[in-house]
Amino acid sequence: MRRLSACFLSFFALMVCSNFAAQAQIGAPAFHTFDMESGITHVTVSDIAEDKYGFLWLASQSGIDKFDGYTFRNFGMWGDDKSTGLQTLSALQLEASLDGQHIWVGTFSGLSRLNVDTERFDHYPLPVASSFDKQIINRLKTTHDGRLWIISERNLYRYHNQTDSIELVSYLPETTSTLTDIELIGNTLYVTSTSGLYKLDPIKSSLELIAYKGVNFTRLVAAERSRFWLGTSTHGICLFNPNVAPPAISEQCTSEVQGLSDNSVTDILLQNNGDVWVATERGLNLLKAYSPYTVLQFPISDKDSGDERVSSLYQTKSGLVVVGTKDDGFAITNPELSNFYSTEVGDGRIIGSMTRYKGNKIWLTNEKGLWIYDVIDKTYEGPFTSGIAQRTDGKANNKLTSVFYDTKNDALWVSTRSGLAKLNRETNQLDIVALQGKSGYSINMDAQGDIWFGGYSDGVFVYRPSEGRIIRQWPLSLTTQILFENEESAWLSTVTGLHFANKLTGELTSISEYTDKITDSTVVTWISRSKRGGYWVGTQADGLYFITKNNDDLSSVKVTQIKPESRLSKVSIGAIVEDDEYGLWISTIVGISYLAPDLDTLYYYGAENGALSTGYYIGSVATTENNTIVFGGAEGLTLFIPSEVTNVKWSPDVHLTKVETVSRDQNNGTSVQQRLNLGDKIELTHNNIALSIEFSATDYMNANEIRYAYKLVDFESSWRFTDYKARVATYTNLEPGHYRFTVKAINEENVWSSEEAQLEVIVIPPWWDKPIWRGALLITILLLITSAVWLRISALKARSAELSLKVEEKTRDLEAMVAKLTLLSSQDSLTGLKNRRYFTQRAKAEWQEFKRHNRAFSLLIVDIDFFKKINDEFGHHVGDTVLVKIAKTLENNLRESDVIARWGGEEFLILLPSLNVQEAYWVAEKLRKCVAEQVIEASPHSVKVTITCGVADIKDYDSVDACIHAVDKKLYVGKESGRNAVVK
């Protein structure tokens, strides 16, 4: 069966264990990681920046890498041309200019600036305070006034845009200290160092120590109300207020004592909502705005978070958080998309079934047993065991399949692989109470207290606890869901369709009797009642349906498929929950989907949102009093409150990443490939024989799910489509003119990006093809032609009159001869019909039309019955008369578009365009009747004849000859069967 149910059937059993409660860990945002296998040139990412296109730039020990979401382009040391690279290989710091046009790069050997369009470097020497100063760049930062500041060891520099130069502003007199960061708070410039916190005196151009002498600060980030965050190497992260007397450093810092992963802070990122990301030497942390001393630690890879040495943090313009590490490349997450909380329960991962309990608690099953889970406190109790598990092998993974909580009687019922069980409150164990040895899959209780037990292969049973007996059974395949219509009837979703059962009458009806949209081959995974007045039905890879009916009349069932072209029609649906706004939350094998109340807008939530990447199981769902929805899957459970889920509109920027041309060298004819600078317009010459344009959308979280549509306006009218693997458009031998290249991104739901990338392409004609030269050449040619014509006209006029008469006479003779020859070559001399040669040519032409445009045709062969007997009995002159009369009759009863020819002797072959074999059969029958009713007068005899026909459709054959052979065989069958017949 499908993976969704196959996994569900293989995981449950109960194990012996004492009850306990444990605190669940807080879920983490999902990170998309990039390492050497992804294409990055070095695993150490020391800094991150973003250019005007939204592309990421990464500093590492191998230079800087440009990342467009798919590929990495590295810029290392310069060669012979210094504008092609850096002064040294190791890049330490990156900072984008305010317009994103340039990327500043700090290295061990100085400062450089890269133009992102031309990909050329400029290098800037730094003035030094002493001869011992080095050119190591420790920090690059643009303050809120737009100024770029540069820190090189103990020196503080500023970039002057007007003069395009670097100015030494101040320096630390202590040669043993190093400046580390800078921030402008109001009008005061604060600077951190390895020996304390300083501020710049703008008049004296000196750095004054203001607090915490001897403390090694690593980072400085502005906060609200003129305060700022300070990163340290020994005390964690500290919130500092310069307007009050500084307390002891330990009194205002969040450190390992409060749960920070390490006291050595390497970077700080402050989000707009007040949350603070903190990078340390031993992992990534988050301080929530509402509780800055509550630390959340988030792993960014499969490694233990304590082994992750985080080096840098950056937030993109679109809100993504990029985390650079010292050993593992970098990772990207979107905090806005972290809408879901996923966790395991009791060291068990496989959450197969759940049901609502009291308040905000639920019962659930996993491979460790049966548990109570509190969605508010994130705590659990269990596992609850059974005597069966103790008496067998103790494995629980194959035992528990579905649970139902009876609120009226405070009882818990469980379907197991060994029968129907009930939780014994005195022993806290599950006891098998009925259906011993029957393997269950689903369970529910109707209003009369009867238990409906959906079996794996034994059918559906109705068990009456008050009488301790089975009152009804239906032989159905695996039953995935049981939904009650009333006290006596229920909907049964199964792997063989959707059924309706009545426990009193025993009647079982398949919905396939009333609709062809859900058949007995449809694997129905879910059914639930809709607040709209109908039912929601989920299937395995057959889509989502909405069902309505008139009261109890099943024959009035109306089935409507929802979003048939969406991804929901290609995946297995596990459960459907309709919220208070009539929106649908759907668990699937690939994540969670949300269908808005308009039933048109569809959102998908995967690992990047905190959902389980491995998907969810059939029927594993519960809701609680506070409207929390819980889905269970192979890697735990996911819970969320629909009103708190943020839907982010998908609209990535689309940009061109590379433009290249191939030119032909006019001297030696060789081809030369050239990369052009990125911009809004390019100009090509007639020597450019090929143009290739590469593009990318800045959706770093789902890059591999994007398709692209592009076209070159004024060259092509329709869009071309490609996937993320072939993001290149190539054009060759463009004619001179103006063109506009446009490209858009498309996600898996066929939503087109609102943004598009455009490039104006101008193909310049050669000098001789320009309008002025074309005009001059045209005038010269016209003059020459005019002179030659004028001279020639005089000589030709006399000769023309003489020749015209002769030509006219010869032409008439020739036309008459051609007409006669044409007729003789294509016409049968006796009947006047077309001959075999002409028919063969027309049949070949029709065959080509069929191959190119699928325009079908049929062939009909006609043979005069007992024609030889007519010749023998009445003579050949009568036989000829019969042939002529029959030919005329056949021709008069055909369309103008039909082709009839005398095929040989008494046989005629007819081509019927656009008719299938059945229609051709009707034509043949018509002809047969007309001939049979006709009396042919051939003085002195009156002759009645009949015909036999064979019919075939060209679609059934791979050539005209094969089709002719087929109708001939069918004619033979007609002859054998008594003649005067049509055989198809």
DOZAVO-722857 format. One record per residue (C-alpha): x, y, z. Coordinates in steps of 0.5 Angstrom, whole numbers, padded with zeros to 4 digits, always signed. Layout:
<sites>
XYZ...
</sites>
This chain:
<sites>
+0000+0000+0000+0002+0007+0000+0008+0010+0005+0003+0014+0009-0001+0008+0011+0005+0003+0011+0008+0006+0016+0002+0007+0020+0001+0000+0021+0008-0002+0023+0010+0002+0029+0005+0000+0035+0007-0004+0041+0006-0003+0049+0012-0004+0054+0013-0004+0061+0015+0002+0064+0013+0006+0070+0009+0013+0069+0013+0019+0069+0012+0026+0067+0018+0030+0063+0019+0037+0060+0019+0037+0052+0024+0041+0049+0022+0047+0045+0022+0046+0038+0027+0050+0034+0026+0054+0027+0028+0050+0021+0035+0051+0018+0037+0050+0011+0045+0048+0011+0050+0049+0006+0057+0046+0006+0063+0044+0002+0058+0039-0002+0053+0045-0003+0059+0048-0007+0062+0053-0002+0069+0054-0003+0071+0054+0005+0067+0051+0011+0069+0058+0015+0064+0063+0014+0067+0069+0017+0062+0075+0015+0056+0075+0011+0053+0081+0006+0047+0082+0001+0048+0086-0005+0042+0090-0009+0040+0084-0012+0039+0080-0006+0045+0075-0007+0049+0073-0001+0056+0074-0001+0060+0070+0004+0067+0072+0007+0072+0066+0008+0079+0063+0008+0078+0062+0000+0076+0069-0001+0069+0071-0002+0063+0067-0005+0057+0070-0009+0051+0065-0008+0045+0066-0012+0041+0060-0009+0044+0055-0013+0051+0056-0015+0057+0059-0012+0062+0064-0015+0068+0065-0012+0073+0071-0012+0080+0070-0010+0087+0073-0010+0088+0077-0016+0093+0075-0022+0096+0080-0027+0090+0084-0027+0089+0087-0020+0082+0089-0021+0080+0081-0022+0081+0079-0014+0083+0081-0007+0090+0082-0004+0090+0076+0000+0086+0070+0000+0083+0070+0007+0077+0075+0007+0075+0077+0014+0069+0082+0014+0064+0084+0009+0060+0090+0008+0055+0092+0003+0054+0100+0000+0048+0103+0002+0045+0102-0005+0048+0095-0005+0052+0096-0012+0059+0095-0008+0061+0090-0003+0067+0092+0001+0072+0087+0003+0076+0087+0009+0082+0082+0009+0089+0081+0013+0092+0085+0008+0087+0091+0007+0081+0094+0004+0078+0092-0003+0071+0094-0006+0068+0090-0011+0063+0093-0016+0057+0087-0017+0056+0089-0024+0062+0089-0027+0066+0084-0022+0072+0089-0022+0076+0090-0015+0078+0097-0013+0084+0097-0007+0084+0102-0002+0091+0103+0002+0090+0105+0010+0094+0111+0013+0097+0108+0019+0099+0111+0026+0105+0108+0027+0110+0104+0022+0108+0098+0026+0101+0098+0024+0098+0092+0020+0093+0092+0015+0088+0087+0018+0081+0089+0018+0077+0087+0024+0071+0090+0023+0067+0094+0017+0060+0097+0019+0056+0103+0016+0052+0107+0022+0045+0110+0021+0048+0116+0018+0050+0112+0012+0058+0113+0014+0062+0107+0013+0067+0105+0019+0073+0101+0018+0077+0098+0024+0084+0095+0023+0087+0093+0030+0087+0099+0034+0086+0104+0029+0079+0107+0027+0078+0109+0020+0072+0113+0016+0071+0112+0008+0070+0119+0005+0065+0118-0001+0067+0125-0004+0074+0124-0005+0074+0116-0005+0079+0115+0000+0080+0113+0007+0081+0117+0013+0085+0115+0020+0080+0118+0025+0083+0116+0031+0087+0110+0035+0088+0107+0041+0094+0109+0045+0095+0102+0048+0099+0097+0043+0096+0091+0046+0089+0093+0045+0085+0092+0039+0078+0095+0037+0073+0090+0035+0066+0094+0034+0063+0101+0033+0056+0104+0033+0053+0111+0033+0048+0112+0038+0044+0118+0037+0050+0123+0036+0055+0119+0040+0060+0114+0037+0061+0108+0041+0067+0103+0040+0069+0097+0043+0075+0094+0044+0079+0088+0048+0080+0092+0054+0074+0096+0055+0068+0101+0052+0070+0107+0049+0067+0113+0045+0070+0118+0040+0071+0125+0042+0070+0129+0035+0074+0135+0037+0080+0131+0040+0079+0125+0035+0081+0121+0041+0078+0115+0044+0076+0116+0051+0074+0110+0056+0067+0110+0059+0066+0103+0062+0069+0096+0064+0076+0097+0063+0080+0091+0062+0073+0087+0059+0074+0084+0052+0068+0086+0048+0067+0083+0041+0061+0086+0039+0056+0092+0039+0049+0093+0037+0044+0099+0038+0038+0097+0042+0032+0101+0043+0032+0107+0048+0039+0109+0046+0041+0103+0049+0046+0097+0046+0048+0090+0046+0055+0088+0048+0058+0082+0046+0064+0079+0051+0069+0074+0051+0068+0072+0058+0061+0075+0060+0056+0073+0055+0051+0078+0052+0050+0085+0056+0045+0090+0055+0048+0097+0057+0045+0104+0058+0050+0109+0057+0045+0114+0061+0046+0111+0067+0052+0109+0072+0054+0103+0069+0053+0097+0074+0058+0091+0075+0058+0087+0068+0056+0081+0071+0049+0084+0073+0047+0086+0066+0049+0080+0062+0046+0074+0060+0051+0068+0060+0052+0061+0061+0048+0062+0068+0042+0064+0064+0043+0058+0059+0047+0062+0054+0051+0056+0050+0058+0060+0051+0060+0066+0055+0064+0068+0048+0060+0072+0044+0062+0072+0036+0056+0076+0033+0049+0079+0035+0043+0080+0031+0037+0085+0033+0031+0083+0029+0025+0088+0028+0021+0085+0033+0026+0086+0039+0029+0078+0039+0036+0078+0039+0040+0072+0036+0047+0071+0039+0052+0067+0036+0057+0064+0041+0063+0059+0040+0059+0053+0042+0052+0055+0039+0046+0059+0037+0042+0062+0042+0036+0067+0042+0033+0072+0047+0026+0073+0046+0024+0081+0046+0019+0079+0052+0024+0076+0056+0031+0078+0055+0034+0073+0060+0030+0067+0057+0035+0063+0053+0033+0059+0047+0039+0055+0044+0038+0052+0037+0042+0047+0033+0043+0049+0026+0045+0042+0023+0045+0035+0025+0051+0036+0030+0050+0037+0037+0049+0045+0038+0055+0045+0043+0060+0043+0037+0057+0049+0033+0062+0054+0033+0058+0060+0030+0062+0066+0027+0057+0071+0024+0050+0073+0023+0046+0077+0018+0039+0079+0016+0037+0080+0009+0032+0085+0007+0027+0079+0006+0027+0077+0013+0032+0071+0013+0037+0070+0018+0044+0067+0015+0048+0064+0020+0056+0063+0019+0060+0058+0022+0067+0056+0023+0067+0049+0021+0060+0048+0017+0059+0053+0012+0053+0057+0013+0045+0056+0014+0039+0060+0013+0032+0060+0016+0026+0065+0016+0024+0066+0023+0017+0069+0020+0016+0062+0018+0017+0058+0024+0009+0057+0025+0009+0050+0028+0012+0047+0034+0014+0039+0033+0017+0035+0038+0018+0027+0040+0014+0024+0046+0017+0020+0051+0023+0018+0047+0018+0016+0042+0018+0018+0035+0012+0015+0031+0006+0018+0033+0001+0014+0030-0006+0016+0033-0009+0021+0038-0016+0023+0041-0018+0029+0045-0018+0028+0052-0020+0033+0058-0018+0041+0057-0012+0042+0053-0009+0034+0054-0010+0029+0049-0009+0021+0049-0003+0019+0044+0000+0013+0042+0007+0012+0039+0012+0006+0039+0013+0006+0046+0006+0006+0048+0000+0010+0050+0001+0017+0053-0003+0023+0056+0000+0030+0053-0001+0037+0055-0001+0042+0049+0000+0048+0054+0005+0045+0058+0009+0041+0053+0009+0035+0058+0007+0028+0058+0005+0022+0062+0006+0015+0061+0007+0010+0058+0001+0006+0060+0002-0002+0058-0002-0008+0057-0001-0015+0059-0001-0017+0052+0006-0013+0051+0008-0017+0058+0006-0024+0056+0009-0023+0049+0016-0020+0047+0015-0013+0050+0015-0009+0043+0009-0004+0043+0011-0002+0036+0006-0007+0033+0000-0007+0038-0003+0000+0038-0007+0003+0032-0012+0008+0034-0015+0011+0040-0022+0014+0042-0024+0017+0049-0031+0016+0051-0032+0023+0055-0039+0021+0058-0036+0015+0061-0029+0017+0062-0026+0011+0058-0021+0010+0053-0022+0005+0048-0016+0003+0043-0016-0001+0037-0010-0006+0037-0006-0011+0032-0009-0016+0037-0016-0014+0038-0021-0009+0042-0018-0006+0048-0020-0002+0054-0016+0002+0059-0016-0001+0066-0016+0005+0071-0014+0001+0077-0008-0002+0073-0007+0003+0068-0006-0003+0063-0010-0004+0057-0014-0010+0057-0017-0014+0051-0024-0014+0051-0027-0016+0045-0025-0019+0038-0019-0023+0040-0014-0024+0034-0017-0019+0030-0012-0013+0027-0015-0006+0028-0014+0000+0024-0019+0005+0026-0024+0006+0032-0030+0010+0034-0036+0010+0038-0043+0012+0036-0049+0016+0040-0052+0009+0043-0045+0007+0046-0043+0002+0041-0036+0001+0038-0034+0001+0031-0028-0003+0030-0025-0002+0023-0020-0008+0021-0014-0008+0017-0017-0014+0013-0022-0017+0017-0028-0012+0016-0031-0007+0020-0035-0010+0026-0040-0006+0031-0039-0008+0038-0044-0007+0044-0040-0007+0050-0047-0007+0054-0048-0014+0052-0041-0016+0050-0042-0018+0043-0041-0017+0036-0048-0014+0033-0046-0013+0026-0040-0014+0021-0038-0012+0014-0033-0015+0010-0029-0009+0008-0022-0008+0006-0017-0004+0011-0022+0002+0014-0018+0008+0015-0024+0013+0018-0031+0012+0021-0035+0018+0021-0042+0017+0024-0048+0020+0020-0053+0019+0026-0055+0014+0031-0055+0008+0027-0051+0010+0020-0044+0011+0019-0039+0013+0013-0033+0008+0012-0027+0011+0008-0023+0005+0006-0017+0003+0001-0023+0001-0004-0027+0007-0004-0032+0010+0001-0038+0006+0004-0044+0008+0008-0047+0003+0013-0053+0002+0017-0052-0003+0023-0059-0004+0024-0061-0006+0017-0054-0009+0015-0054-0005+0009-0047-0003+0006-0047+0002+0000-0041+0004-0004-0041+0011-0006-0039+0009-0013-0046+0007-0015-0047+0014-0015-0041+0018-0018-0035+0016-0022-0030+0021-0018-0029+0016-0012-0029+0009-0015-0028+0003-0011-0021+0003-0013-0020+0010-0010-0016+0010-0003-0020+0014+0001-0016+0016+0007-0020+0021+0011-0028+0023+0012-0030+0029+0016-0036+0033+0017-0036+0040+0014-0038+0047+0017-0041+0048+0010-0046+0043+0011-0042+0037+0007-0036+0033+0008-0029+0033+0007-0026+0027+0003-0018+0026+0003-0015+0021-0001-0008+0018-0003-0006+0022-0009-0013+0023-0012-0014+0029-0009-0019+0033-0004-0026+0032-0005-0033+0036-0002-0039+0032-0002-0046+0034-0001-0053+0030-0001-0060+0031+0000-0062+0029+0007-0061+0021+0007-0062+0020+0000-0055+0017-0003-0057+0018-0010-0057+0025-0009-0049+0025-0008-0045+0031-0011-0038+0030-0011-0033+0036-0013-0026+0036-0013-0022+0042-0010-0016+0045-0013-0015+0039-0018-0009+0042-0021-0005+0043-0014+0000+0039-0010-0006+0036-0006-0008+0032-0012-0001+0028-0012+0000+0027-0005-0003+0022+0001-0008+0026+0005-0008+0024+0013-0013+0029+0016-0017+0035+0015-0019+0040+0020-0024+0046+0019-0022+0052+0023-0027+0057+0025-0026+0061+0019-0028+0055+0015-0020+0054+0013-0018+0047+0012-0011+0045+0015-0009+0039+0012-0004+0034+0014+0000+0030+0008+0005+0026+0007+0010+0032+0005+0008+0037+0011+0002+0041+0012-0003+0045+0007-0008+0050+0009-0013+0052+0004-0016+0059+0005-0024+0059+0006-0024+0061-0001-0022+0054-0003-0017+0057-0008-0011+0060-0004-0007+0055-0002-0001+0055+0003+0004+0049+0004+0008+0049+0010+0014+0044+0011+0021+0043+0015+0022+0051+0014+0016+0052+0018+0017+0047+0023+0013+0042+0020+0016+0035+0020+0019+0034+0013+0017+0026+0013+0010+0028+0013+0004+0025+0018+0000+0019+0018-0007+0018+0017-0012+0020+0022-0007+0022+0027-0010+0028+0029-0013+0032+0035-0016+0038+0037-0016+0042+0044-0020+0047+0048-0016+0052+0046-0016+0051+0038-0010+0047+0038-0009+0043+0032-0004+0037+0033-0002+0032+0027+0002+0026+0029+0008+0023+0024+0014+0019+0023+0018+0024+0027+0014+0026+0033+0008+0031+0033+0007+0038+0031+0002+0043+0034+0000+0050+0032-0006+0055+0033-0009+0057+0027-0010+0064+0028-0003+0065+0030+0000+0062+0024+0003+0067+0019+0002+0066+0012+0008+0070+0008+0006+0072+0001+0011+0068-0004+0014+0074-0008+0022+0073-0009+0026+0077-0013+0028+0075-0020+0035+0077-0022+0040+0076-0028+0046+0072-0026+0050+0072-0032+0050+0074-0039+0055+0071-0044+0056+0072-0052+0059+0068-0057+0063+0072-0062+0066+0070-0069+0073+0072-0070+0073+0075-0077+0080+0074-0078+0081+0067-0077+0073+0064-0076+0074+0062-0069+0069+0063-0064+0070+0067-0057+0066+0067-0051+0065+0073-0047+0062+0075-0040+0058+0081-0040+0057+0086-0035+0050+0086-0031+0046+0092-0033+0039+0094-0036+0042+0094-0043+0047+0090-0047+0049+0091-0054+0051+0086-0059+0054+0086-0066+0053+0082-0072+0059+0078-0070+0056+0076-0064+0053+0069-0066+0050+0067-0059+0047+0070-0053+0046+0066-0046+0042+0069-0040+0043+0066-0033+0038+0068-0028+0036+0066-0021+0030+0068-0016+0032+0069-0009+0028+0064-0005+0034+0061-0001+0029+0056+0003+0025+0053-0003+0030+0054-0009+0030+0047-0012+0022+0048-0012+0022+0054-0017+0021+0054-0024+0022+0059-0029+0018+0062-0035+0022+0067-0040+0021+0070-0047+0025+0075-0051+0020+0080-0053+0019+0082-0061+0023+0075-0062+0018+0070-0059+0011+0071-0057+0010+0065-0052+0013+0064-0046+0019+0058-0045+0019+0054-0039+0025+0051-0035+0026+0048-0028+0032+0050-0023+0037+0046-0026+0037+0049-0033+0036+0057-0031+0039+0059-0038+0036+0062-0044+0040+0061-0050+0039+0065-0057+0043+0065-0063+0044+0069-0070+0039+0075-0067+0037+0079-0073+0039+0087-0072+0033+0090-0068+0031+0092-0061+0029+0086-0056+0027+0085-0049+0028+0079-0045+0024+0078-0039+0024+0072-0034+0019+0070-0028+0019+0065-0023+0014+0060-0021+0013+0056-0015+0010+0049-0014+0003+0052-0014+0004+0055-0021+0004+0062-0017+0008+0067-0022+0012+0072-0018+0010+0079-0018+0017+0081-0019+0021+0080-0026+0028+0081-0029+0029+0084-0035+0034+0086-0040+0034+0090-0046+0038+0087-0052+0040+0091-0058+0043+0088-0064+0047+0093-0068+0047+0092-0075+0054+0092-0079+0055+0099-0082+0053+0096-0089+0046+0094-0086+0045+0101-0083+0039+0105-0086+0044+0111-0089+0048+0106-0093+0042+0101-0095+0039+0108-0098+0045+0110-0102+0046+0103-0104+0039+0102-0106+0039+0109-0110+0045+0107-0114+0043+0100-0116+0036+0103-0118+0040+0108-0123+0044+0103-0126+0038+0098-0127+0034+0104-0130+0039+0106-0135+0040+0099-0137+0033+0098-0138+0032+0104-0142+0037+0102-0147+0034+0095-0147+0027+0097-0148+0028+0100-0155+0031+0094-0157+0026+0089-0154+0020+0093-0157+0020+0091-0164+0022+0084-0162+0017+0084-0157+0011+0085-0161+0014+0079-0166+0015+0074-0160+0009+0075-0157+0005+0073-0162+0009+0067-0163+0009+0066-0156+0001+0066-0155+0000+0061-0160+0005+0056-0158+0003+0057-0151-0004+0055-0153-0002+0049-0156+0002+0047-0150-0003+0048-0145-0008+0044-0149-0003+0038-0149-0001+0039-0142-0009+0038-0140-0010+0032-0145-0003+0029-0142-0005+0031-0135-0012+0028-0136-0010+0021-0139-0004+0020-0133-0010+0021-0128-0016+0018-0131-0019+0011-0132-0021+0011-0140-0027+0007-0139-0030+0009-0133-0028+0016-0133-0026+0016-0125-0019+0017-0123-0014+0012-0124-0009+0008-0119-0003+0012-0120-0007+0018-0118-0011+0015-0112-0004+0013-0110-0001+0020-0110-0007+0023-0106-0007+0017-0101+0000+0019-0099-0002+0026-0098-0007+0024-0094-0002+0020-0090+0002+0026-0089-0003+0030-0086-0005+0024-0081+0002+0024-0079+0003+0031-0078-0004+0034-0076-0007+0027-0074-0013+0028-0079-0015+0021-0080-0019+0018-0086-0021+0011-0088-0021+0007-0094-0027+0003-0097-0026-0002-0103-0031-0004-0107-0032-0011-0112-0037-0012-0116-0040-0019-0115-0040-0025-0120-0037-0020-0125-0034-0025-0129-0040-0029-0130-0043-0022-0133-0038-0022-0138-0038-0029-0139-0046-0029-0140-0048-0023-0143-0041-0021-0146-0036-0016-0145-0040-0010-0148-0045-0011-0142-0039-0012-0137-0036-0005-0139-0043-0002-0139-0044-0005-0132-0037-0002-0130-0039+0005-0132-0046+0005-0129-0043+0002-0122-0038+0008-0123-0043+0013-0124-0047+0011-0118-0041+0010-0113-0039+0017-0115-0046+0021-0115-0047+0018-0107-0040+0021-0105-0038+0027-0102-0034+0032-0106-0028+0031-0102-0028+0024-0102-0023+0020-0107-0026+0014-0112-0021+0011-0117-0022+0004-0121-0017+0000-0117-0017-0006-0122-0022-0010-0126-0028-0009-0123-0025-0006-0116-0026+0001-0114-0022+0004-0108-0025+0010-0104-0021+0015-0099-0026+0018-0094-0022+0024-0091-0024+0025-0083-0029+0019-0083-0027+0014-0078-0029+0006-0079-0036+0007-0076-0038+0013-0081-0034+0009-0087-0038+0003-0086-0045+0007-0086-0042+0010-0093-0041+0003-0095-0048+0001-0093-0051+0007-0097-0047+0005-0103-0048-0003-0103-0056-0001-0102-0056+0004-0108-0052-0001-0113-0057-0007-0110-0063-0003-0112-0061-0001-0119-0063-0004-0125-0057-0003-0131-0060-0003-0138-0055-0006-0143-0059-0007-0149-0062-0012-0150-0061-0014-0143-0063-0012-0136-0058-0013-0131-0058-0013-0123-0051-0013-0119-0049-0013-0112-0043-0011-0109-0038-0013-0103-0034-0008-0099-0028-0008-0094-0027-0002-0089-0021+0000-0085-0019+0006-0081-0012+0009-0082-0011+0010-0075-0010+0002-0074-0005+0001-0079+0002+0004-0080+0002+0005-0087-0003+0006-0093-0001+0000-0096-0002-0004-0090-0009-0001-0089-0010-0003-0097-0008-0010-0095-0013-0010-0089-0019-0007-0093-0017-0013-0099-0017-0018-0094-0024-0016-0091-0027-0016-0098-0025-0023-0099-0028-0024-0092-0034-0021-0095-0034-0025-0101-0033-0032-0097-0039-0030-0093-0044-0030-0099-0042-0023-0102-0047-0017-0102-0044-0015-0095-0040-0009-0092-0034-0012-0087-0031-0007-0083
</sites>
